[in-house]
Amino acid sequence: MTTPSGRRPYNFSAGPAAMPEAVLQRAAAEMLDWQGSGMSVMEMSHRGKEFGAICAQAEADFRALLAVPEHFHILFMQGGGLGENAIVPMNLSRGNKADFVITGSWSAKSQKEAQRYCQSNIAASNADNQHTQIPAPSTWQVSDDASYVHLCSNETIHGVEFQALPDLAALGSKAPLVIDFSSHVASRPVDWTRVGLAFGGAQKNLGPAGLTLVIVRDDLLGHALDICPSAFNYRIVADNKSMYNTPPTWGIYIAGLTFQWLRQQTEGALTGVAAMEQRNAAKARLLYDFIDASPFYENRVAHDCRSRMNVPFFLKNESRNEAFLAGAREAGLLQLKGHKSVGGMRASIYNAMPFEGVQALVDYMREFERSHA
Ligand SMILES: *Cc1c(COP(=O)(O)O)cnc(C)c1O
């Protein structure tokens, strides 16, 4: 499918999501014969020198891209974000207690799953305002004896994003912070001085489904519960350089190409993640400013925690939803329907979405409003 202008459609899916076109083209060119090896990456032994080089390069590029300090391990795993909801407490909780900050569906799921492995305390929740605000860290009820504090740094469904990570020490907590950064990884820098562990599925912002990234501080390894499967024990995965069992080789390769693409991006004098952050902020501003100025559309999230990646919005007259989506599809603007738990629309504008894609969406929304108001 191409649009009347001949370009590929702009895809606003929340995940699996749009990929940089340059990455898809490179993968297509290398599909049958990776760099003269005579093999597709899918056909290589994960223990061979070719894939070893791909994996080491991907890890080095991710470390450089997000300035991951040397005392953090970068693990390539499987099981997705929901898998990590069990794998994190099995590795970090020591069967004791963990604190959870609930800011939307994903953190709520994390808290419930952890209950199977440890006591999972709700330190704060925004459920009473329909997940539209982030409770001020000074109001969080953190425990003295928590093994870790969990939060979701970007709530994909509700469109709520932490603009800065909390300083747990300032709240009187000695626990490491765990962040689920599935849906905004590599869209902005990470302050690693405030993080003990970060995890994310690749399928929102980095690559295909099937790869899970875990970035974990050295001192947090080695405390897994006995029931933890060996393949999900961070110590074992780290000691085996993510090759204890067969890693998701294709996902690592594609994510690696994405890391290279990200490192090459520029905005003025900025490069890499700094450039992406500037571009993402400009994309989000364009869309939110348009929605806020329109009497026809609305976004209900508090201004100081609106996500740059996932923008849920509503037509004030919801009887026009179907017409809006059908017209968008005609215009080459795909997968704008909101999550079923929230309703309305959602535009996911991850790293791979160019500024022009958001401009095309705003142009369409303006025209739809003009012809239907
Ligand atoms: C998509 C998503 C998940 C779920 O990931 P799976 O790979 O489906 O397990 C978890 N957390 C966040 C923030 C997400 O956006």
The ligand as an SDF file (V2000), in Angstrom:
LIG
                    3D

 15 15  0  0  0  0  0  0  0  0999 V2000
    3.9340   -2.9060   25.5310 C   0  0  0  0  0  0  0  0  0  0  0  0
    4.3390   -2.7190   26.9440 C   0  0  0  0  0  0  0  0  0  0  0  0
    4.5160   -3.8070   27.8120 C   0  0  0  0  0  0  0  0  0  0  0  0
    4.1850   -5.2290   27.4080 C   0  0  0  0  0  0  0  0  0  0  0  0
    5.1780   -5.7860   26.6820 O   0  0  0  0  0  0  0  0  0  0  0  0
    5.0400   -7.2930   26.1390 P   0  0  0  0  0  0  0  0  0  0  0  0
    6.2400   -7.3700   25.2610 O   0  0  0  0  0  0  0  0  0  0  0  0
    3.7410   -7.4050   25.4170 O   0  0  0  0  0  0  0  0  0  0  0  0
    5.1110   -8.1990   27.3060 O   0  0  0  0  0  0  0  0  0  0  0  0
    4.9360   -3.5590   29.0960 C   0  0  0  0  0  0  0  0  0  0  0  0
    5.1680   -2.3020   29.5230 N   0  0  0  0  0  0  0  0  0  0  0  0
    4.9990   -1.2280   28.7250 C   0  0  0  0  0  0  0  0  0  0  0  0
    5.2660    0.1300   29.2440 C   0  0  0  0  0  0  0  0  0  0  0  0
    4.5840   -1.4090   27.4120 C   0  0  0  0  0  0  0  0  0  0  0  0
    4.4070   -0.3390   26.6110 O   0  0  0  0  0  0  0  0  0  0  0  0
  1  2  1  0
  2  3  1  0
  2 14  2  0
  3  4  1  0
  3 10  2  0
  4  5  1  0
  5  6  1  0
  6  7  2  0
  6  8  1  0
  6  9  1  0
 10 11  1  0
 11 12  2  0
 12 13  1  0
 12 14  1  0
 14 15  1  0
M  END
$$$$
